[in-house]
Amino acid sequence: MPQLQLVADLPGHAEAAWSVAFNPSRPLLASCSTDKTVRLYGYTLPSDTPASSSFPSPDAPKPTFALATTIETGHKRTVRGVAWAPGGRTLATASFDSSVAIWEEVEEGEWECVTTLEGHENECKSVAFSADGGLLASCSRDRSVWVWEVQPDADFECIAVMMDHSADVKAVAWHPREEILASASYDAHVHLMFDNPDGDWEAFQRLDPALPAADLHIPPSAGAALLAQMGPSAAELAGRAVVVPPLVDAETVWSLAWSPCGTYLATGGDAGGVRLWARMGPEPDAEFVECVHTSAHSAPLFSLAWARGGVEDGLGLLASAGGDGRIIVWQVSAHEGKDSVYAPPPRLEPIAAVREAHGVADVNSIAWNVREDGKGAGLLSSAGDDGSVKVWRIVADE
């Protein structure tokens, strides 16, 4: 079985690190922190980096990372989220001071705030650019989700404010191909939003987690290393399904991740499980149905990241991380065959994991390297409560 190998333990922040994001076109990694700074790390890939479809051997040369610059953001409170625009020339930061700042590189290594977006009445928790870079979404503790239209000369116009949630909105994530926006909240719901035919943004569906059972399938072929990293009880679970009781109380939804194909949405919350939702049609407002709930973490699941990779005909690699200090990488595979109505739900199998990824600290954020040129695929970054930023890669079993 593959393994997660530490590539770099980077000069961290003075306080908790909250979010990480790889630049989509340049060798840069961004992180943000309670210390109100953004750090940018440059990296160099080995000349013999393998194709993205294969895992390197454990002794293969590692990429090298180094701190490139520290941005003193000027935010008055914690910087909670960072997001790159497609093309990698613009960086957005979301702060507990209720603002979103937009950054551009004016000279090599020198980043300047070109505009500040204001309007939220409380802490901003997350920010995300749409797939084509034409829209920006932000969310806040004030229960709102804002959609901003990106215009020339670093101008942003608010085109929608949605107040569908009844509590703190934790995260926003855009569909990888369409202008469909997902939001996750303390109110235990996920809302899906789009620009309706009348030209108004609205929530077209509320996702209510309901599946009471989880199938944690650890194949009998799993190596001892994976079983050890999954936890002390994992050996007892190998090769069989595990049924967990239904939720007694509603759980905060902390994290969202779309599949690269856009057919599935992954969510994670206080209960620690991974849930998959399947899109039932091609229409913009097609219904999403919960199809998988897999037991994963023993504490809240704070971050999810989904990227292409793994088996050739699979649905990619999904990474999860949370308050138990674990990072788990799952191979998401489509079941063979179809019945007369729907294809069977996807299958999630853990293929690599690491315990105490940041010592005893929570893992707050993870992000795959998804550069447009495919370089550096398979690199996974993490940010922790200990302030550190780390980079991992999946390597083939020895």
C-alpha positions in Angstrom: 0.0 0.0 0.0 1.2 3.6 -0.6 2.4 5.7 2.3 2.3 9.4 3.2 5.9 10.7 3.4 6.9 14.1 4.9 8.6 16.2 2.3 9.0 19.5 4.1 8.4 21.0 7.6 8.4 24.7 6.7 9.2 27.7 8.9 5.8 28.2 10.4 3.7 31.0 11.9 4.0 32.4 15.3 0.4 31.3 16.0 -2.1 28.8 14.6 -2.0 28.2 10.8 -5.5 28.1 9.4 -5.4 27.6 5.7 -3.0 26.5 2.9 -3.4 26.8 -0.9 -1.1 25.9 -3.8 -0.8 28.4 -6.6 -2.4 26.8 -9.7 0.3 28.0 -12.2 3.5 28.8 -10.3 5.6 27.0 -7.7 4.2 28.8 -4.7 2.4 27.7 -1.6 0.4 30.1 0.5 -0.5 29.8 4.2 -2.3 32.1 6.7 -2.5 32.4 10.4 -3.8 33.9 13.6 -0.6 36.0 13.5 -2.2 38.0 10.7 0.4 37.2 8.1 0.4 35.2 4.9 3.5 33.2 4.1 4.5 32.3 0.5 6.8 29.3 0.0 8.6 28.6 -3.2 9.5 25.1 -4.3 11.7 23.3 -6.9 10.7 19.9 -8.2 13.3 17.1 -8.9 14.1 16.8 -12.6 13.0 13.2 -12.7 9.5 13.8 -11.2 7.3 10.9 -12.3 4.1 11.3 -14.2 1.1 12.3 -12.2 -0.5 8.9 -12.5 2.3 7.1 -10.6 3.6 7.4 -7.0 7.4 7.8 -6.6 9.4 5.4 -4.6 10.2 6.4 -0.9 13.9 7.1 -1.8 13.1 9.3 -4.9 14.5 12.8 -4.7 12.1 15.2 -2.8 11.0 18.6 -3.9 12.7 21.4 -2.0 10.7 24.2 -0.3 11.8 27.5 1.1 10.1 30.6 2.5 9.9 33.1 -0.3 8.2 36.1 1.4 6.0 37.0 4.3 3.1 39.3 3.7 2.2 41.6 6.6 -1.4 41.8 5.6 -2.6 44.7 7.8 -5.6 42.7 8.8 -6.6 43.6 12.3 -7.4 40.0 13.3 -6.8 36.4 12.3 -6.4 35.6 8.6 -8.7 32.6 8.3 -8.6 31.7 4.7 -6.5 32.1 1.5 -7.5 31.4 -2.1 -5.7 31.8 -5.4 -7.5 33.0 -8.5 -7.2 30.8 -11.7 -3.9 31.8 -13.3 -2.3 32.4 -10.0 -1.8 36.1 -10.3 -4.3 37.1 -7.6 -4.6 36.0 -3.9 -7.6 36.6 -1.7 -7.5 36.6 2.1 -10.5 36.3 4.5 -10.1 37.7 8.0 -11.8 37.7 11.3 -11.8 41.5 11.0 -14.8 41.0 8.6 -12.9 42.0 5.5 -11.6 40.2 2.4 -8.3 41.6 0.9 -7.2 41.1 -2.7 -3.5 40.8 -3.4 -1.4 41.1 -6.5 2.4 40.8 -7.1 3.5 44.3 -8.2 7.2 43.3 -8.3 8.9 40.0 -7.9 8.3 38.9 -4.3 6.4 42.1 -3.4 2.7 41.7 -2.9 0.3 44.6 -2.6 -3.3 44.8 -1.4 -5.1 46.2 -4.4 -8.6 46.3 -2.9 -10.4 45.5 0.3 -13.9 44.0 0.2 -16.1 45.1 3.1 -19.7 44.4 4.0 -19.7 41.4 6.3 -20.8 42.2 9.8 -18.6 39.6 11.5 -15.7 37.3 11.1 -15.0 36.1 7.5 -14.3 32.4 7.5 -13.6 31.4 3.9 -13.1 32.7 0.4 -13.0 31.0 -3.0 -12.7 31.9 -6.7 -15.0 30.3 -9.3 -13.4 28.0 -11.9 -13.1 30.7 -14.5 -12.1 33.4 -12.0 -15.0 35.6 -12.8 -16.6 35.3 -9.4 -15.5 35.4 -5.8 -17.4 34.0 -2.8 -17.0 34.9 0.8 -18.8 33.7 4.0 -19.0 34.9 7.5 -20.1 34.3 11.1 -22.9 36.8 10.3 -24.6 33.9 8.5 -24.2 35.4 5.1 -22.7 34.2 1.8 -21.6 37.0 -0.6 -20.9 36.6 -4.3 -18.6 39.2 -5.9 -18.1 39.8 -9.6 -14.5 40.3 -10.6 -14.1 43.3 -12.9 -11.2 45.1 -14.6 -8.6 47.1 -12.6 -9.0 45.0 -9.4 -12.6 46.1 -9.0 -15.1 43.8 -7.3 -18.9 44.3 -7.4 -21.2 42.5 -4.9 -23.9 40.9 -7.0 -25.6 38.7 -4.3 -25.9 38.4 -0.5 -27.6 35.2 0.6 -28.8 34.7 4.2 -30.2 31.2 3.9 -28.1 29.8 6.8 -29.3 30.2 10.4 -25.8 30.2 11.9 -22.1 30.8 11.3 -21.0 29.8 7.7 -17.8 27.9 7.9 -16.8 27.3 4.2 -17.6 28.0 0.6 -16.5 26.0 -2.5 -17.2 26.4 -6.2 -18.1 23.6 -8.6 -15.0 22.9 -10.7 -16.8 23.6 -14.0 -20.0 25.5 -13.4 -21.2 28.5 -11.4 -22.6 26.4 -8.6 -21.6 27.4 -5.1 -21.7 25.2 -1.9 -21.7 26.6 1.6 -21.2 24.7 4.9 -22.5 25.9 8.3 -22.7 25.6 12.0 -26.4 25.1 11.4 -25.6 21.5 10.2 -26.6 22.2 6.6 -25.0 22.6 3.3 -26.6 24.9 0.8 -26.2 24.8 -3.0 -26.6 28.1 -4.8 -26.8 29.2 -8.4 -27.7 32.1 -10.7 -31.3 31.2 -11.6 -32.9 31.9 -15.0 -34.2 35.2 -13.7 -30.7 36.4 -13.0 -30.9 36.1 -9.2 -28.6 34.1 -7.0 -30.5 31.7 -4.8 -30.2 28.5 -2.8 -31.8 25.7 -4.9 -31.2 22.9 -2.4 -30.4 22.3 1.3 -28.4 19.2 2.0 -29.4 17.5 5.3 -27.0 14.7 6.3 -29.2 11.6 7.1 -27.3 8.4 6.3 -27.0 6.5 9.7 -24.4 4.0 8.6 -20.8 4.2 7.5 -18.8 1.6 5.6 -15.2 1.9 6.6 -13.6 -0.7 4.4 -9.9 -1.4 5.0 -8.9 -4.1 2.5 -7.2 -7.2 4.0 -4.2 -6.3 1.8 -3.6 -3.1 3.7 -0.1 -3.0 5.1 0.8 -2.8 8.7 1.9 0.8 8.3 -1.5 1.9 7.1 -3.3 0.0 9.9 -1.1 1.6 12.4 -1.7 5.1 11.1 -5.4 4.6 10.9 -5.6 3.9 14.7 -5.4 1.2 17.3 -8.8 -0.3 16.3 -8.1 -0.4 12.6 -6.7 -3.9 12.6 -9.9 -5.2 14.0 -11.8 -3.5 11.1 -9.8 -4.8 8.2 -11.9 -6.3 5.5 -15.3 -5.7 7.0 -17.9 -2.9 7.1 -18.4 -0.9 10.2 -21.9 0.4 11.2 -22.0 3.5 13.3 -25.1 4.8 15.0 -27.2 7.6 13.5 -26.6 11.1 14.6 -28.3 12.1 17.8 -27.6 15.8 17.4 -27.1 17.8 14.3 -23.4 18.3 13.5 -21.6 21.4 12.3 -20.4 21.0 8.7 -16.8 22.3 8.6 -15.5 21.3 5.2 -16.4 20.9 1.5 -14.7 19.5 -1.6 -15.9 18.9 -5.1 -14.8 15.9 -7.1 -12.7 16.9 -10.1 -15.5 15.8 -12.4 -18.1 17.8 -10.5 -20.5 14.9 -10.1 -19.9 14.5 -6.4 -19.6 16.8 -3.3 -17.7 15.6 -0.2 -18.6 17.1 3.2 -17.2 16.7 6.7 -18.3 17.7 10.1 -18.2 17.3 13.9 -18.9 13.6 13.8 -15.7 13.0 11.8 -17.2 11.1 8.9 -16.8 11.7 5.2 -20.1 12.1 3.3 -20.5 12.0 -0.5 -23.4 13.6 -2.3 -24.2 12.6 -5.9 -25.6 14.9 -8.6 -28.7 13.3 -10.2 -28.7 15.1 -13.5 -27.0 17.6 -15.8 -29.4 20.5 -15.1 -27.8 23.4 -13.1 -30.2 22.9 -10.3 -30.2 19.1 -10.4 -30.8 17.4 -7.1 -27.9 16.1 -5.0 -28.5 12.9 -3.0 -26.4 11.6 -0.1 -24.9 8.3 -1.3 -21.9 7.5 1.0 -21.1 8.1 4.7 -17.8 6.7 5.8 -16.4 6.7 9.3 -13.1 8.5 9.2 -11.9 10.6 12.1 -12.4 10.4 15.9 -12.8 14.2 16.1 -14.3 16.9 13.9 -13.2 16.7 10.3 -11.9 20.2 9.5 -10.7 19.9 6.0 -11.2 18.0 2.7 -9.3 18.2 -0.5 -10.0 16.2 -3.7 -7.8 15.9 -6.8 -7.2 13.7 -9.8 -4.9 10.8 -9.2 -4.7 7.2 -8.0 -6.1 4.4 -10.2 -6.5 5.3 -13.8 -10.3 4.8 -14.0 -11.0 6.1 -10.5 -12.7 9.3 -9.3 -9.5 10.7 -7.8 -7.9 11.0 -4.4 -9.8 12.5 -1.5 -7.8 13.7 1.5 -9.3 14.4 4.9 -7.9 15.9 8.1 -9.2 17.0 11.5 -9.1 17.4 15.2 -7.7 14.0 15.8 -4.4 15.0 14.2 -4.8 12.5 11.3 -4.5 13.0 7.6 -6.1 10.2 5.6 -5.9 9.8 1.8 -8.8 7.9 0.2 -9.0 6.3 -3.2 -12.4 7.1 -4.6 -13.6 4.5 -7.1 -16.7 3.9 -9.2 -18.3 0.5 -8.7 -18.4 -1.7 -11.8 -21.8 -2.2 -13.4 -25.1 -0.3 -13.2 -28.5 -1.2 -12.2 -31.6 0.0 -14.2 -31.8 3.4 -12.5 -28.6 4.6 -10.9 -25.0 3.5 -10.8 -24.0 2.1 -7.4 -22.4 4.7 -5.1 -18.6 5.3 -5.2 -16.3 3.3 -3.0 -13.9 5.0 -0.6 -10.9 3.1 0.6 -8.0 4.5 2.7 -4.7 4.0 0.9 -2.4 6.2 3.1 -2.6 7.9 6.5 -0.5 9.6 9.1 -1.2 10.1 12.8 -0.1 13.1 14.7 0.7 15.0 11.5 1.2 18.1 13.5 2.1 16.5 16.9 -0.7 16.9 19.3 -2.2 19.8 17.4 -5.3 19.8 15.2 -4.9 19.8 11.5 -6.9 22.8 10.3 -6.4 22.7 6.5 -5.1 20.5 3.7 -4.6 21.2 0.0 -3.5 19.2 -3.0 -1.1 20.7 -5.5 -3.3 21.0 -8.6 -1.1 23.0 -11.0 -2.6 23.5 -14.4 0.6 22.0 -16.0 0.3 18.9 -13.8 3.7 19.4 -12.2 3.9 18.6 -8.6 0.8 16.4 -8.6 0.6 14.2 -5.5 2.0 16.9 -3.2 -0.3 17.6 -0.2 0.1 20.5 2.2 -1.2 20.8 5.7 -1.6 23.6 8.3 -1.9 23.0 12.0 -2.8 24.6 15.3 0.9 24.4 16.1 1.6 27.1 13.5 3.5 24.8 11.2 3.0 24.2 7.5 4.0 20.8 6.2 4.2 19.2 2.8 3.6 15.5 2.2 3.6 13.2 -0.8 2.2 9.7 -1.5 5.0 7.2 -2.2 4.8 3.6 -3.4 5.1 0.9 -0.8 8.7 -0.3 -0.3 
